[in-house]
Amino acid sequence: DVGLPSGSGDVEYLAALRRHLPQALAYARPDVVLYDAGVDVHEEDKLGLLRISDEGLLQRERYVLETCLKWGSPVAAFVGGGYHRNLD
């Protein structure tokens, strides 16, 4: 996890991703990447504290997949998170 200020949007989020993902891959040298493509960062998530747009999520997915594949690491992705305050 990388801490970001509450309310951070696409620019801050994607900059942090671009800064940290290559470092993490270089350090871990994974045989496979298990990628939890969580959507609790989305701007419409009522419990999340970040404000990532649909376009920001699309850019994130492309960057993660392209970067991992460039490192030669296959990716197994799944979606998690994304909550509404009224869980009934």
C-alpha angles and dihedrals in degrees: 000000000000117000117234129177116264111268095029112156139200097298097053094039096049092044090055091048092051090048098048109030097068090047091051092049092048091050098044101033089199124204087212134005119225103205120196100198093200119191098196086101090066118119092238095051105113095206100040122093099211129080107217116163128221088258091050091054091049090051090048093052093048093047095048094047096043093046095048092047091049087056089052094248117134115221130226105193133190134169124243140163128029111135139183122213091234102065095173 
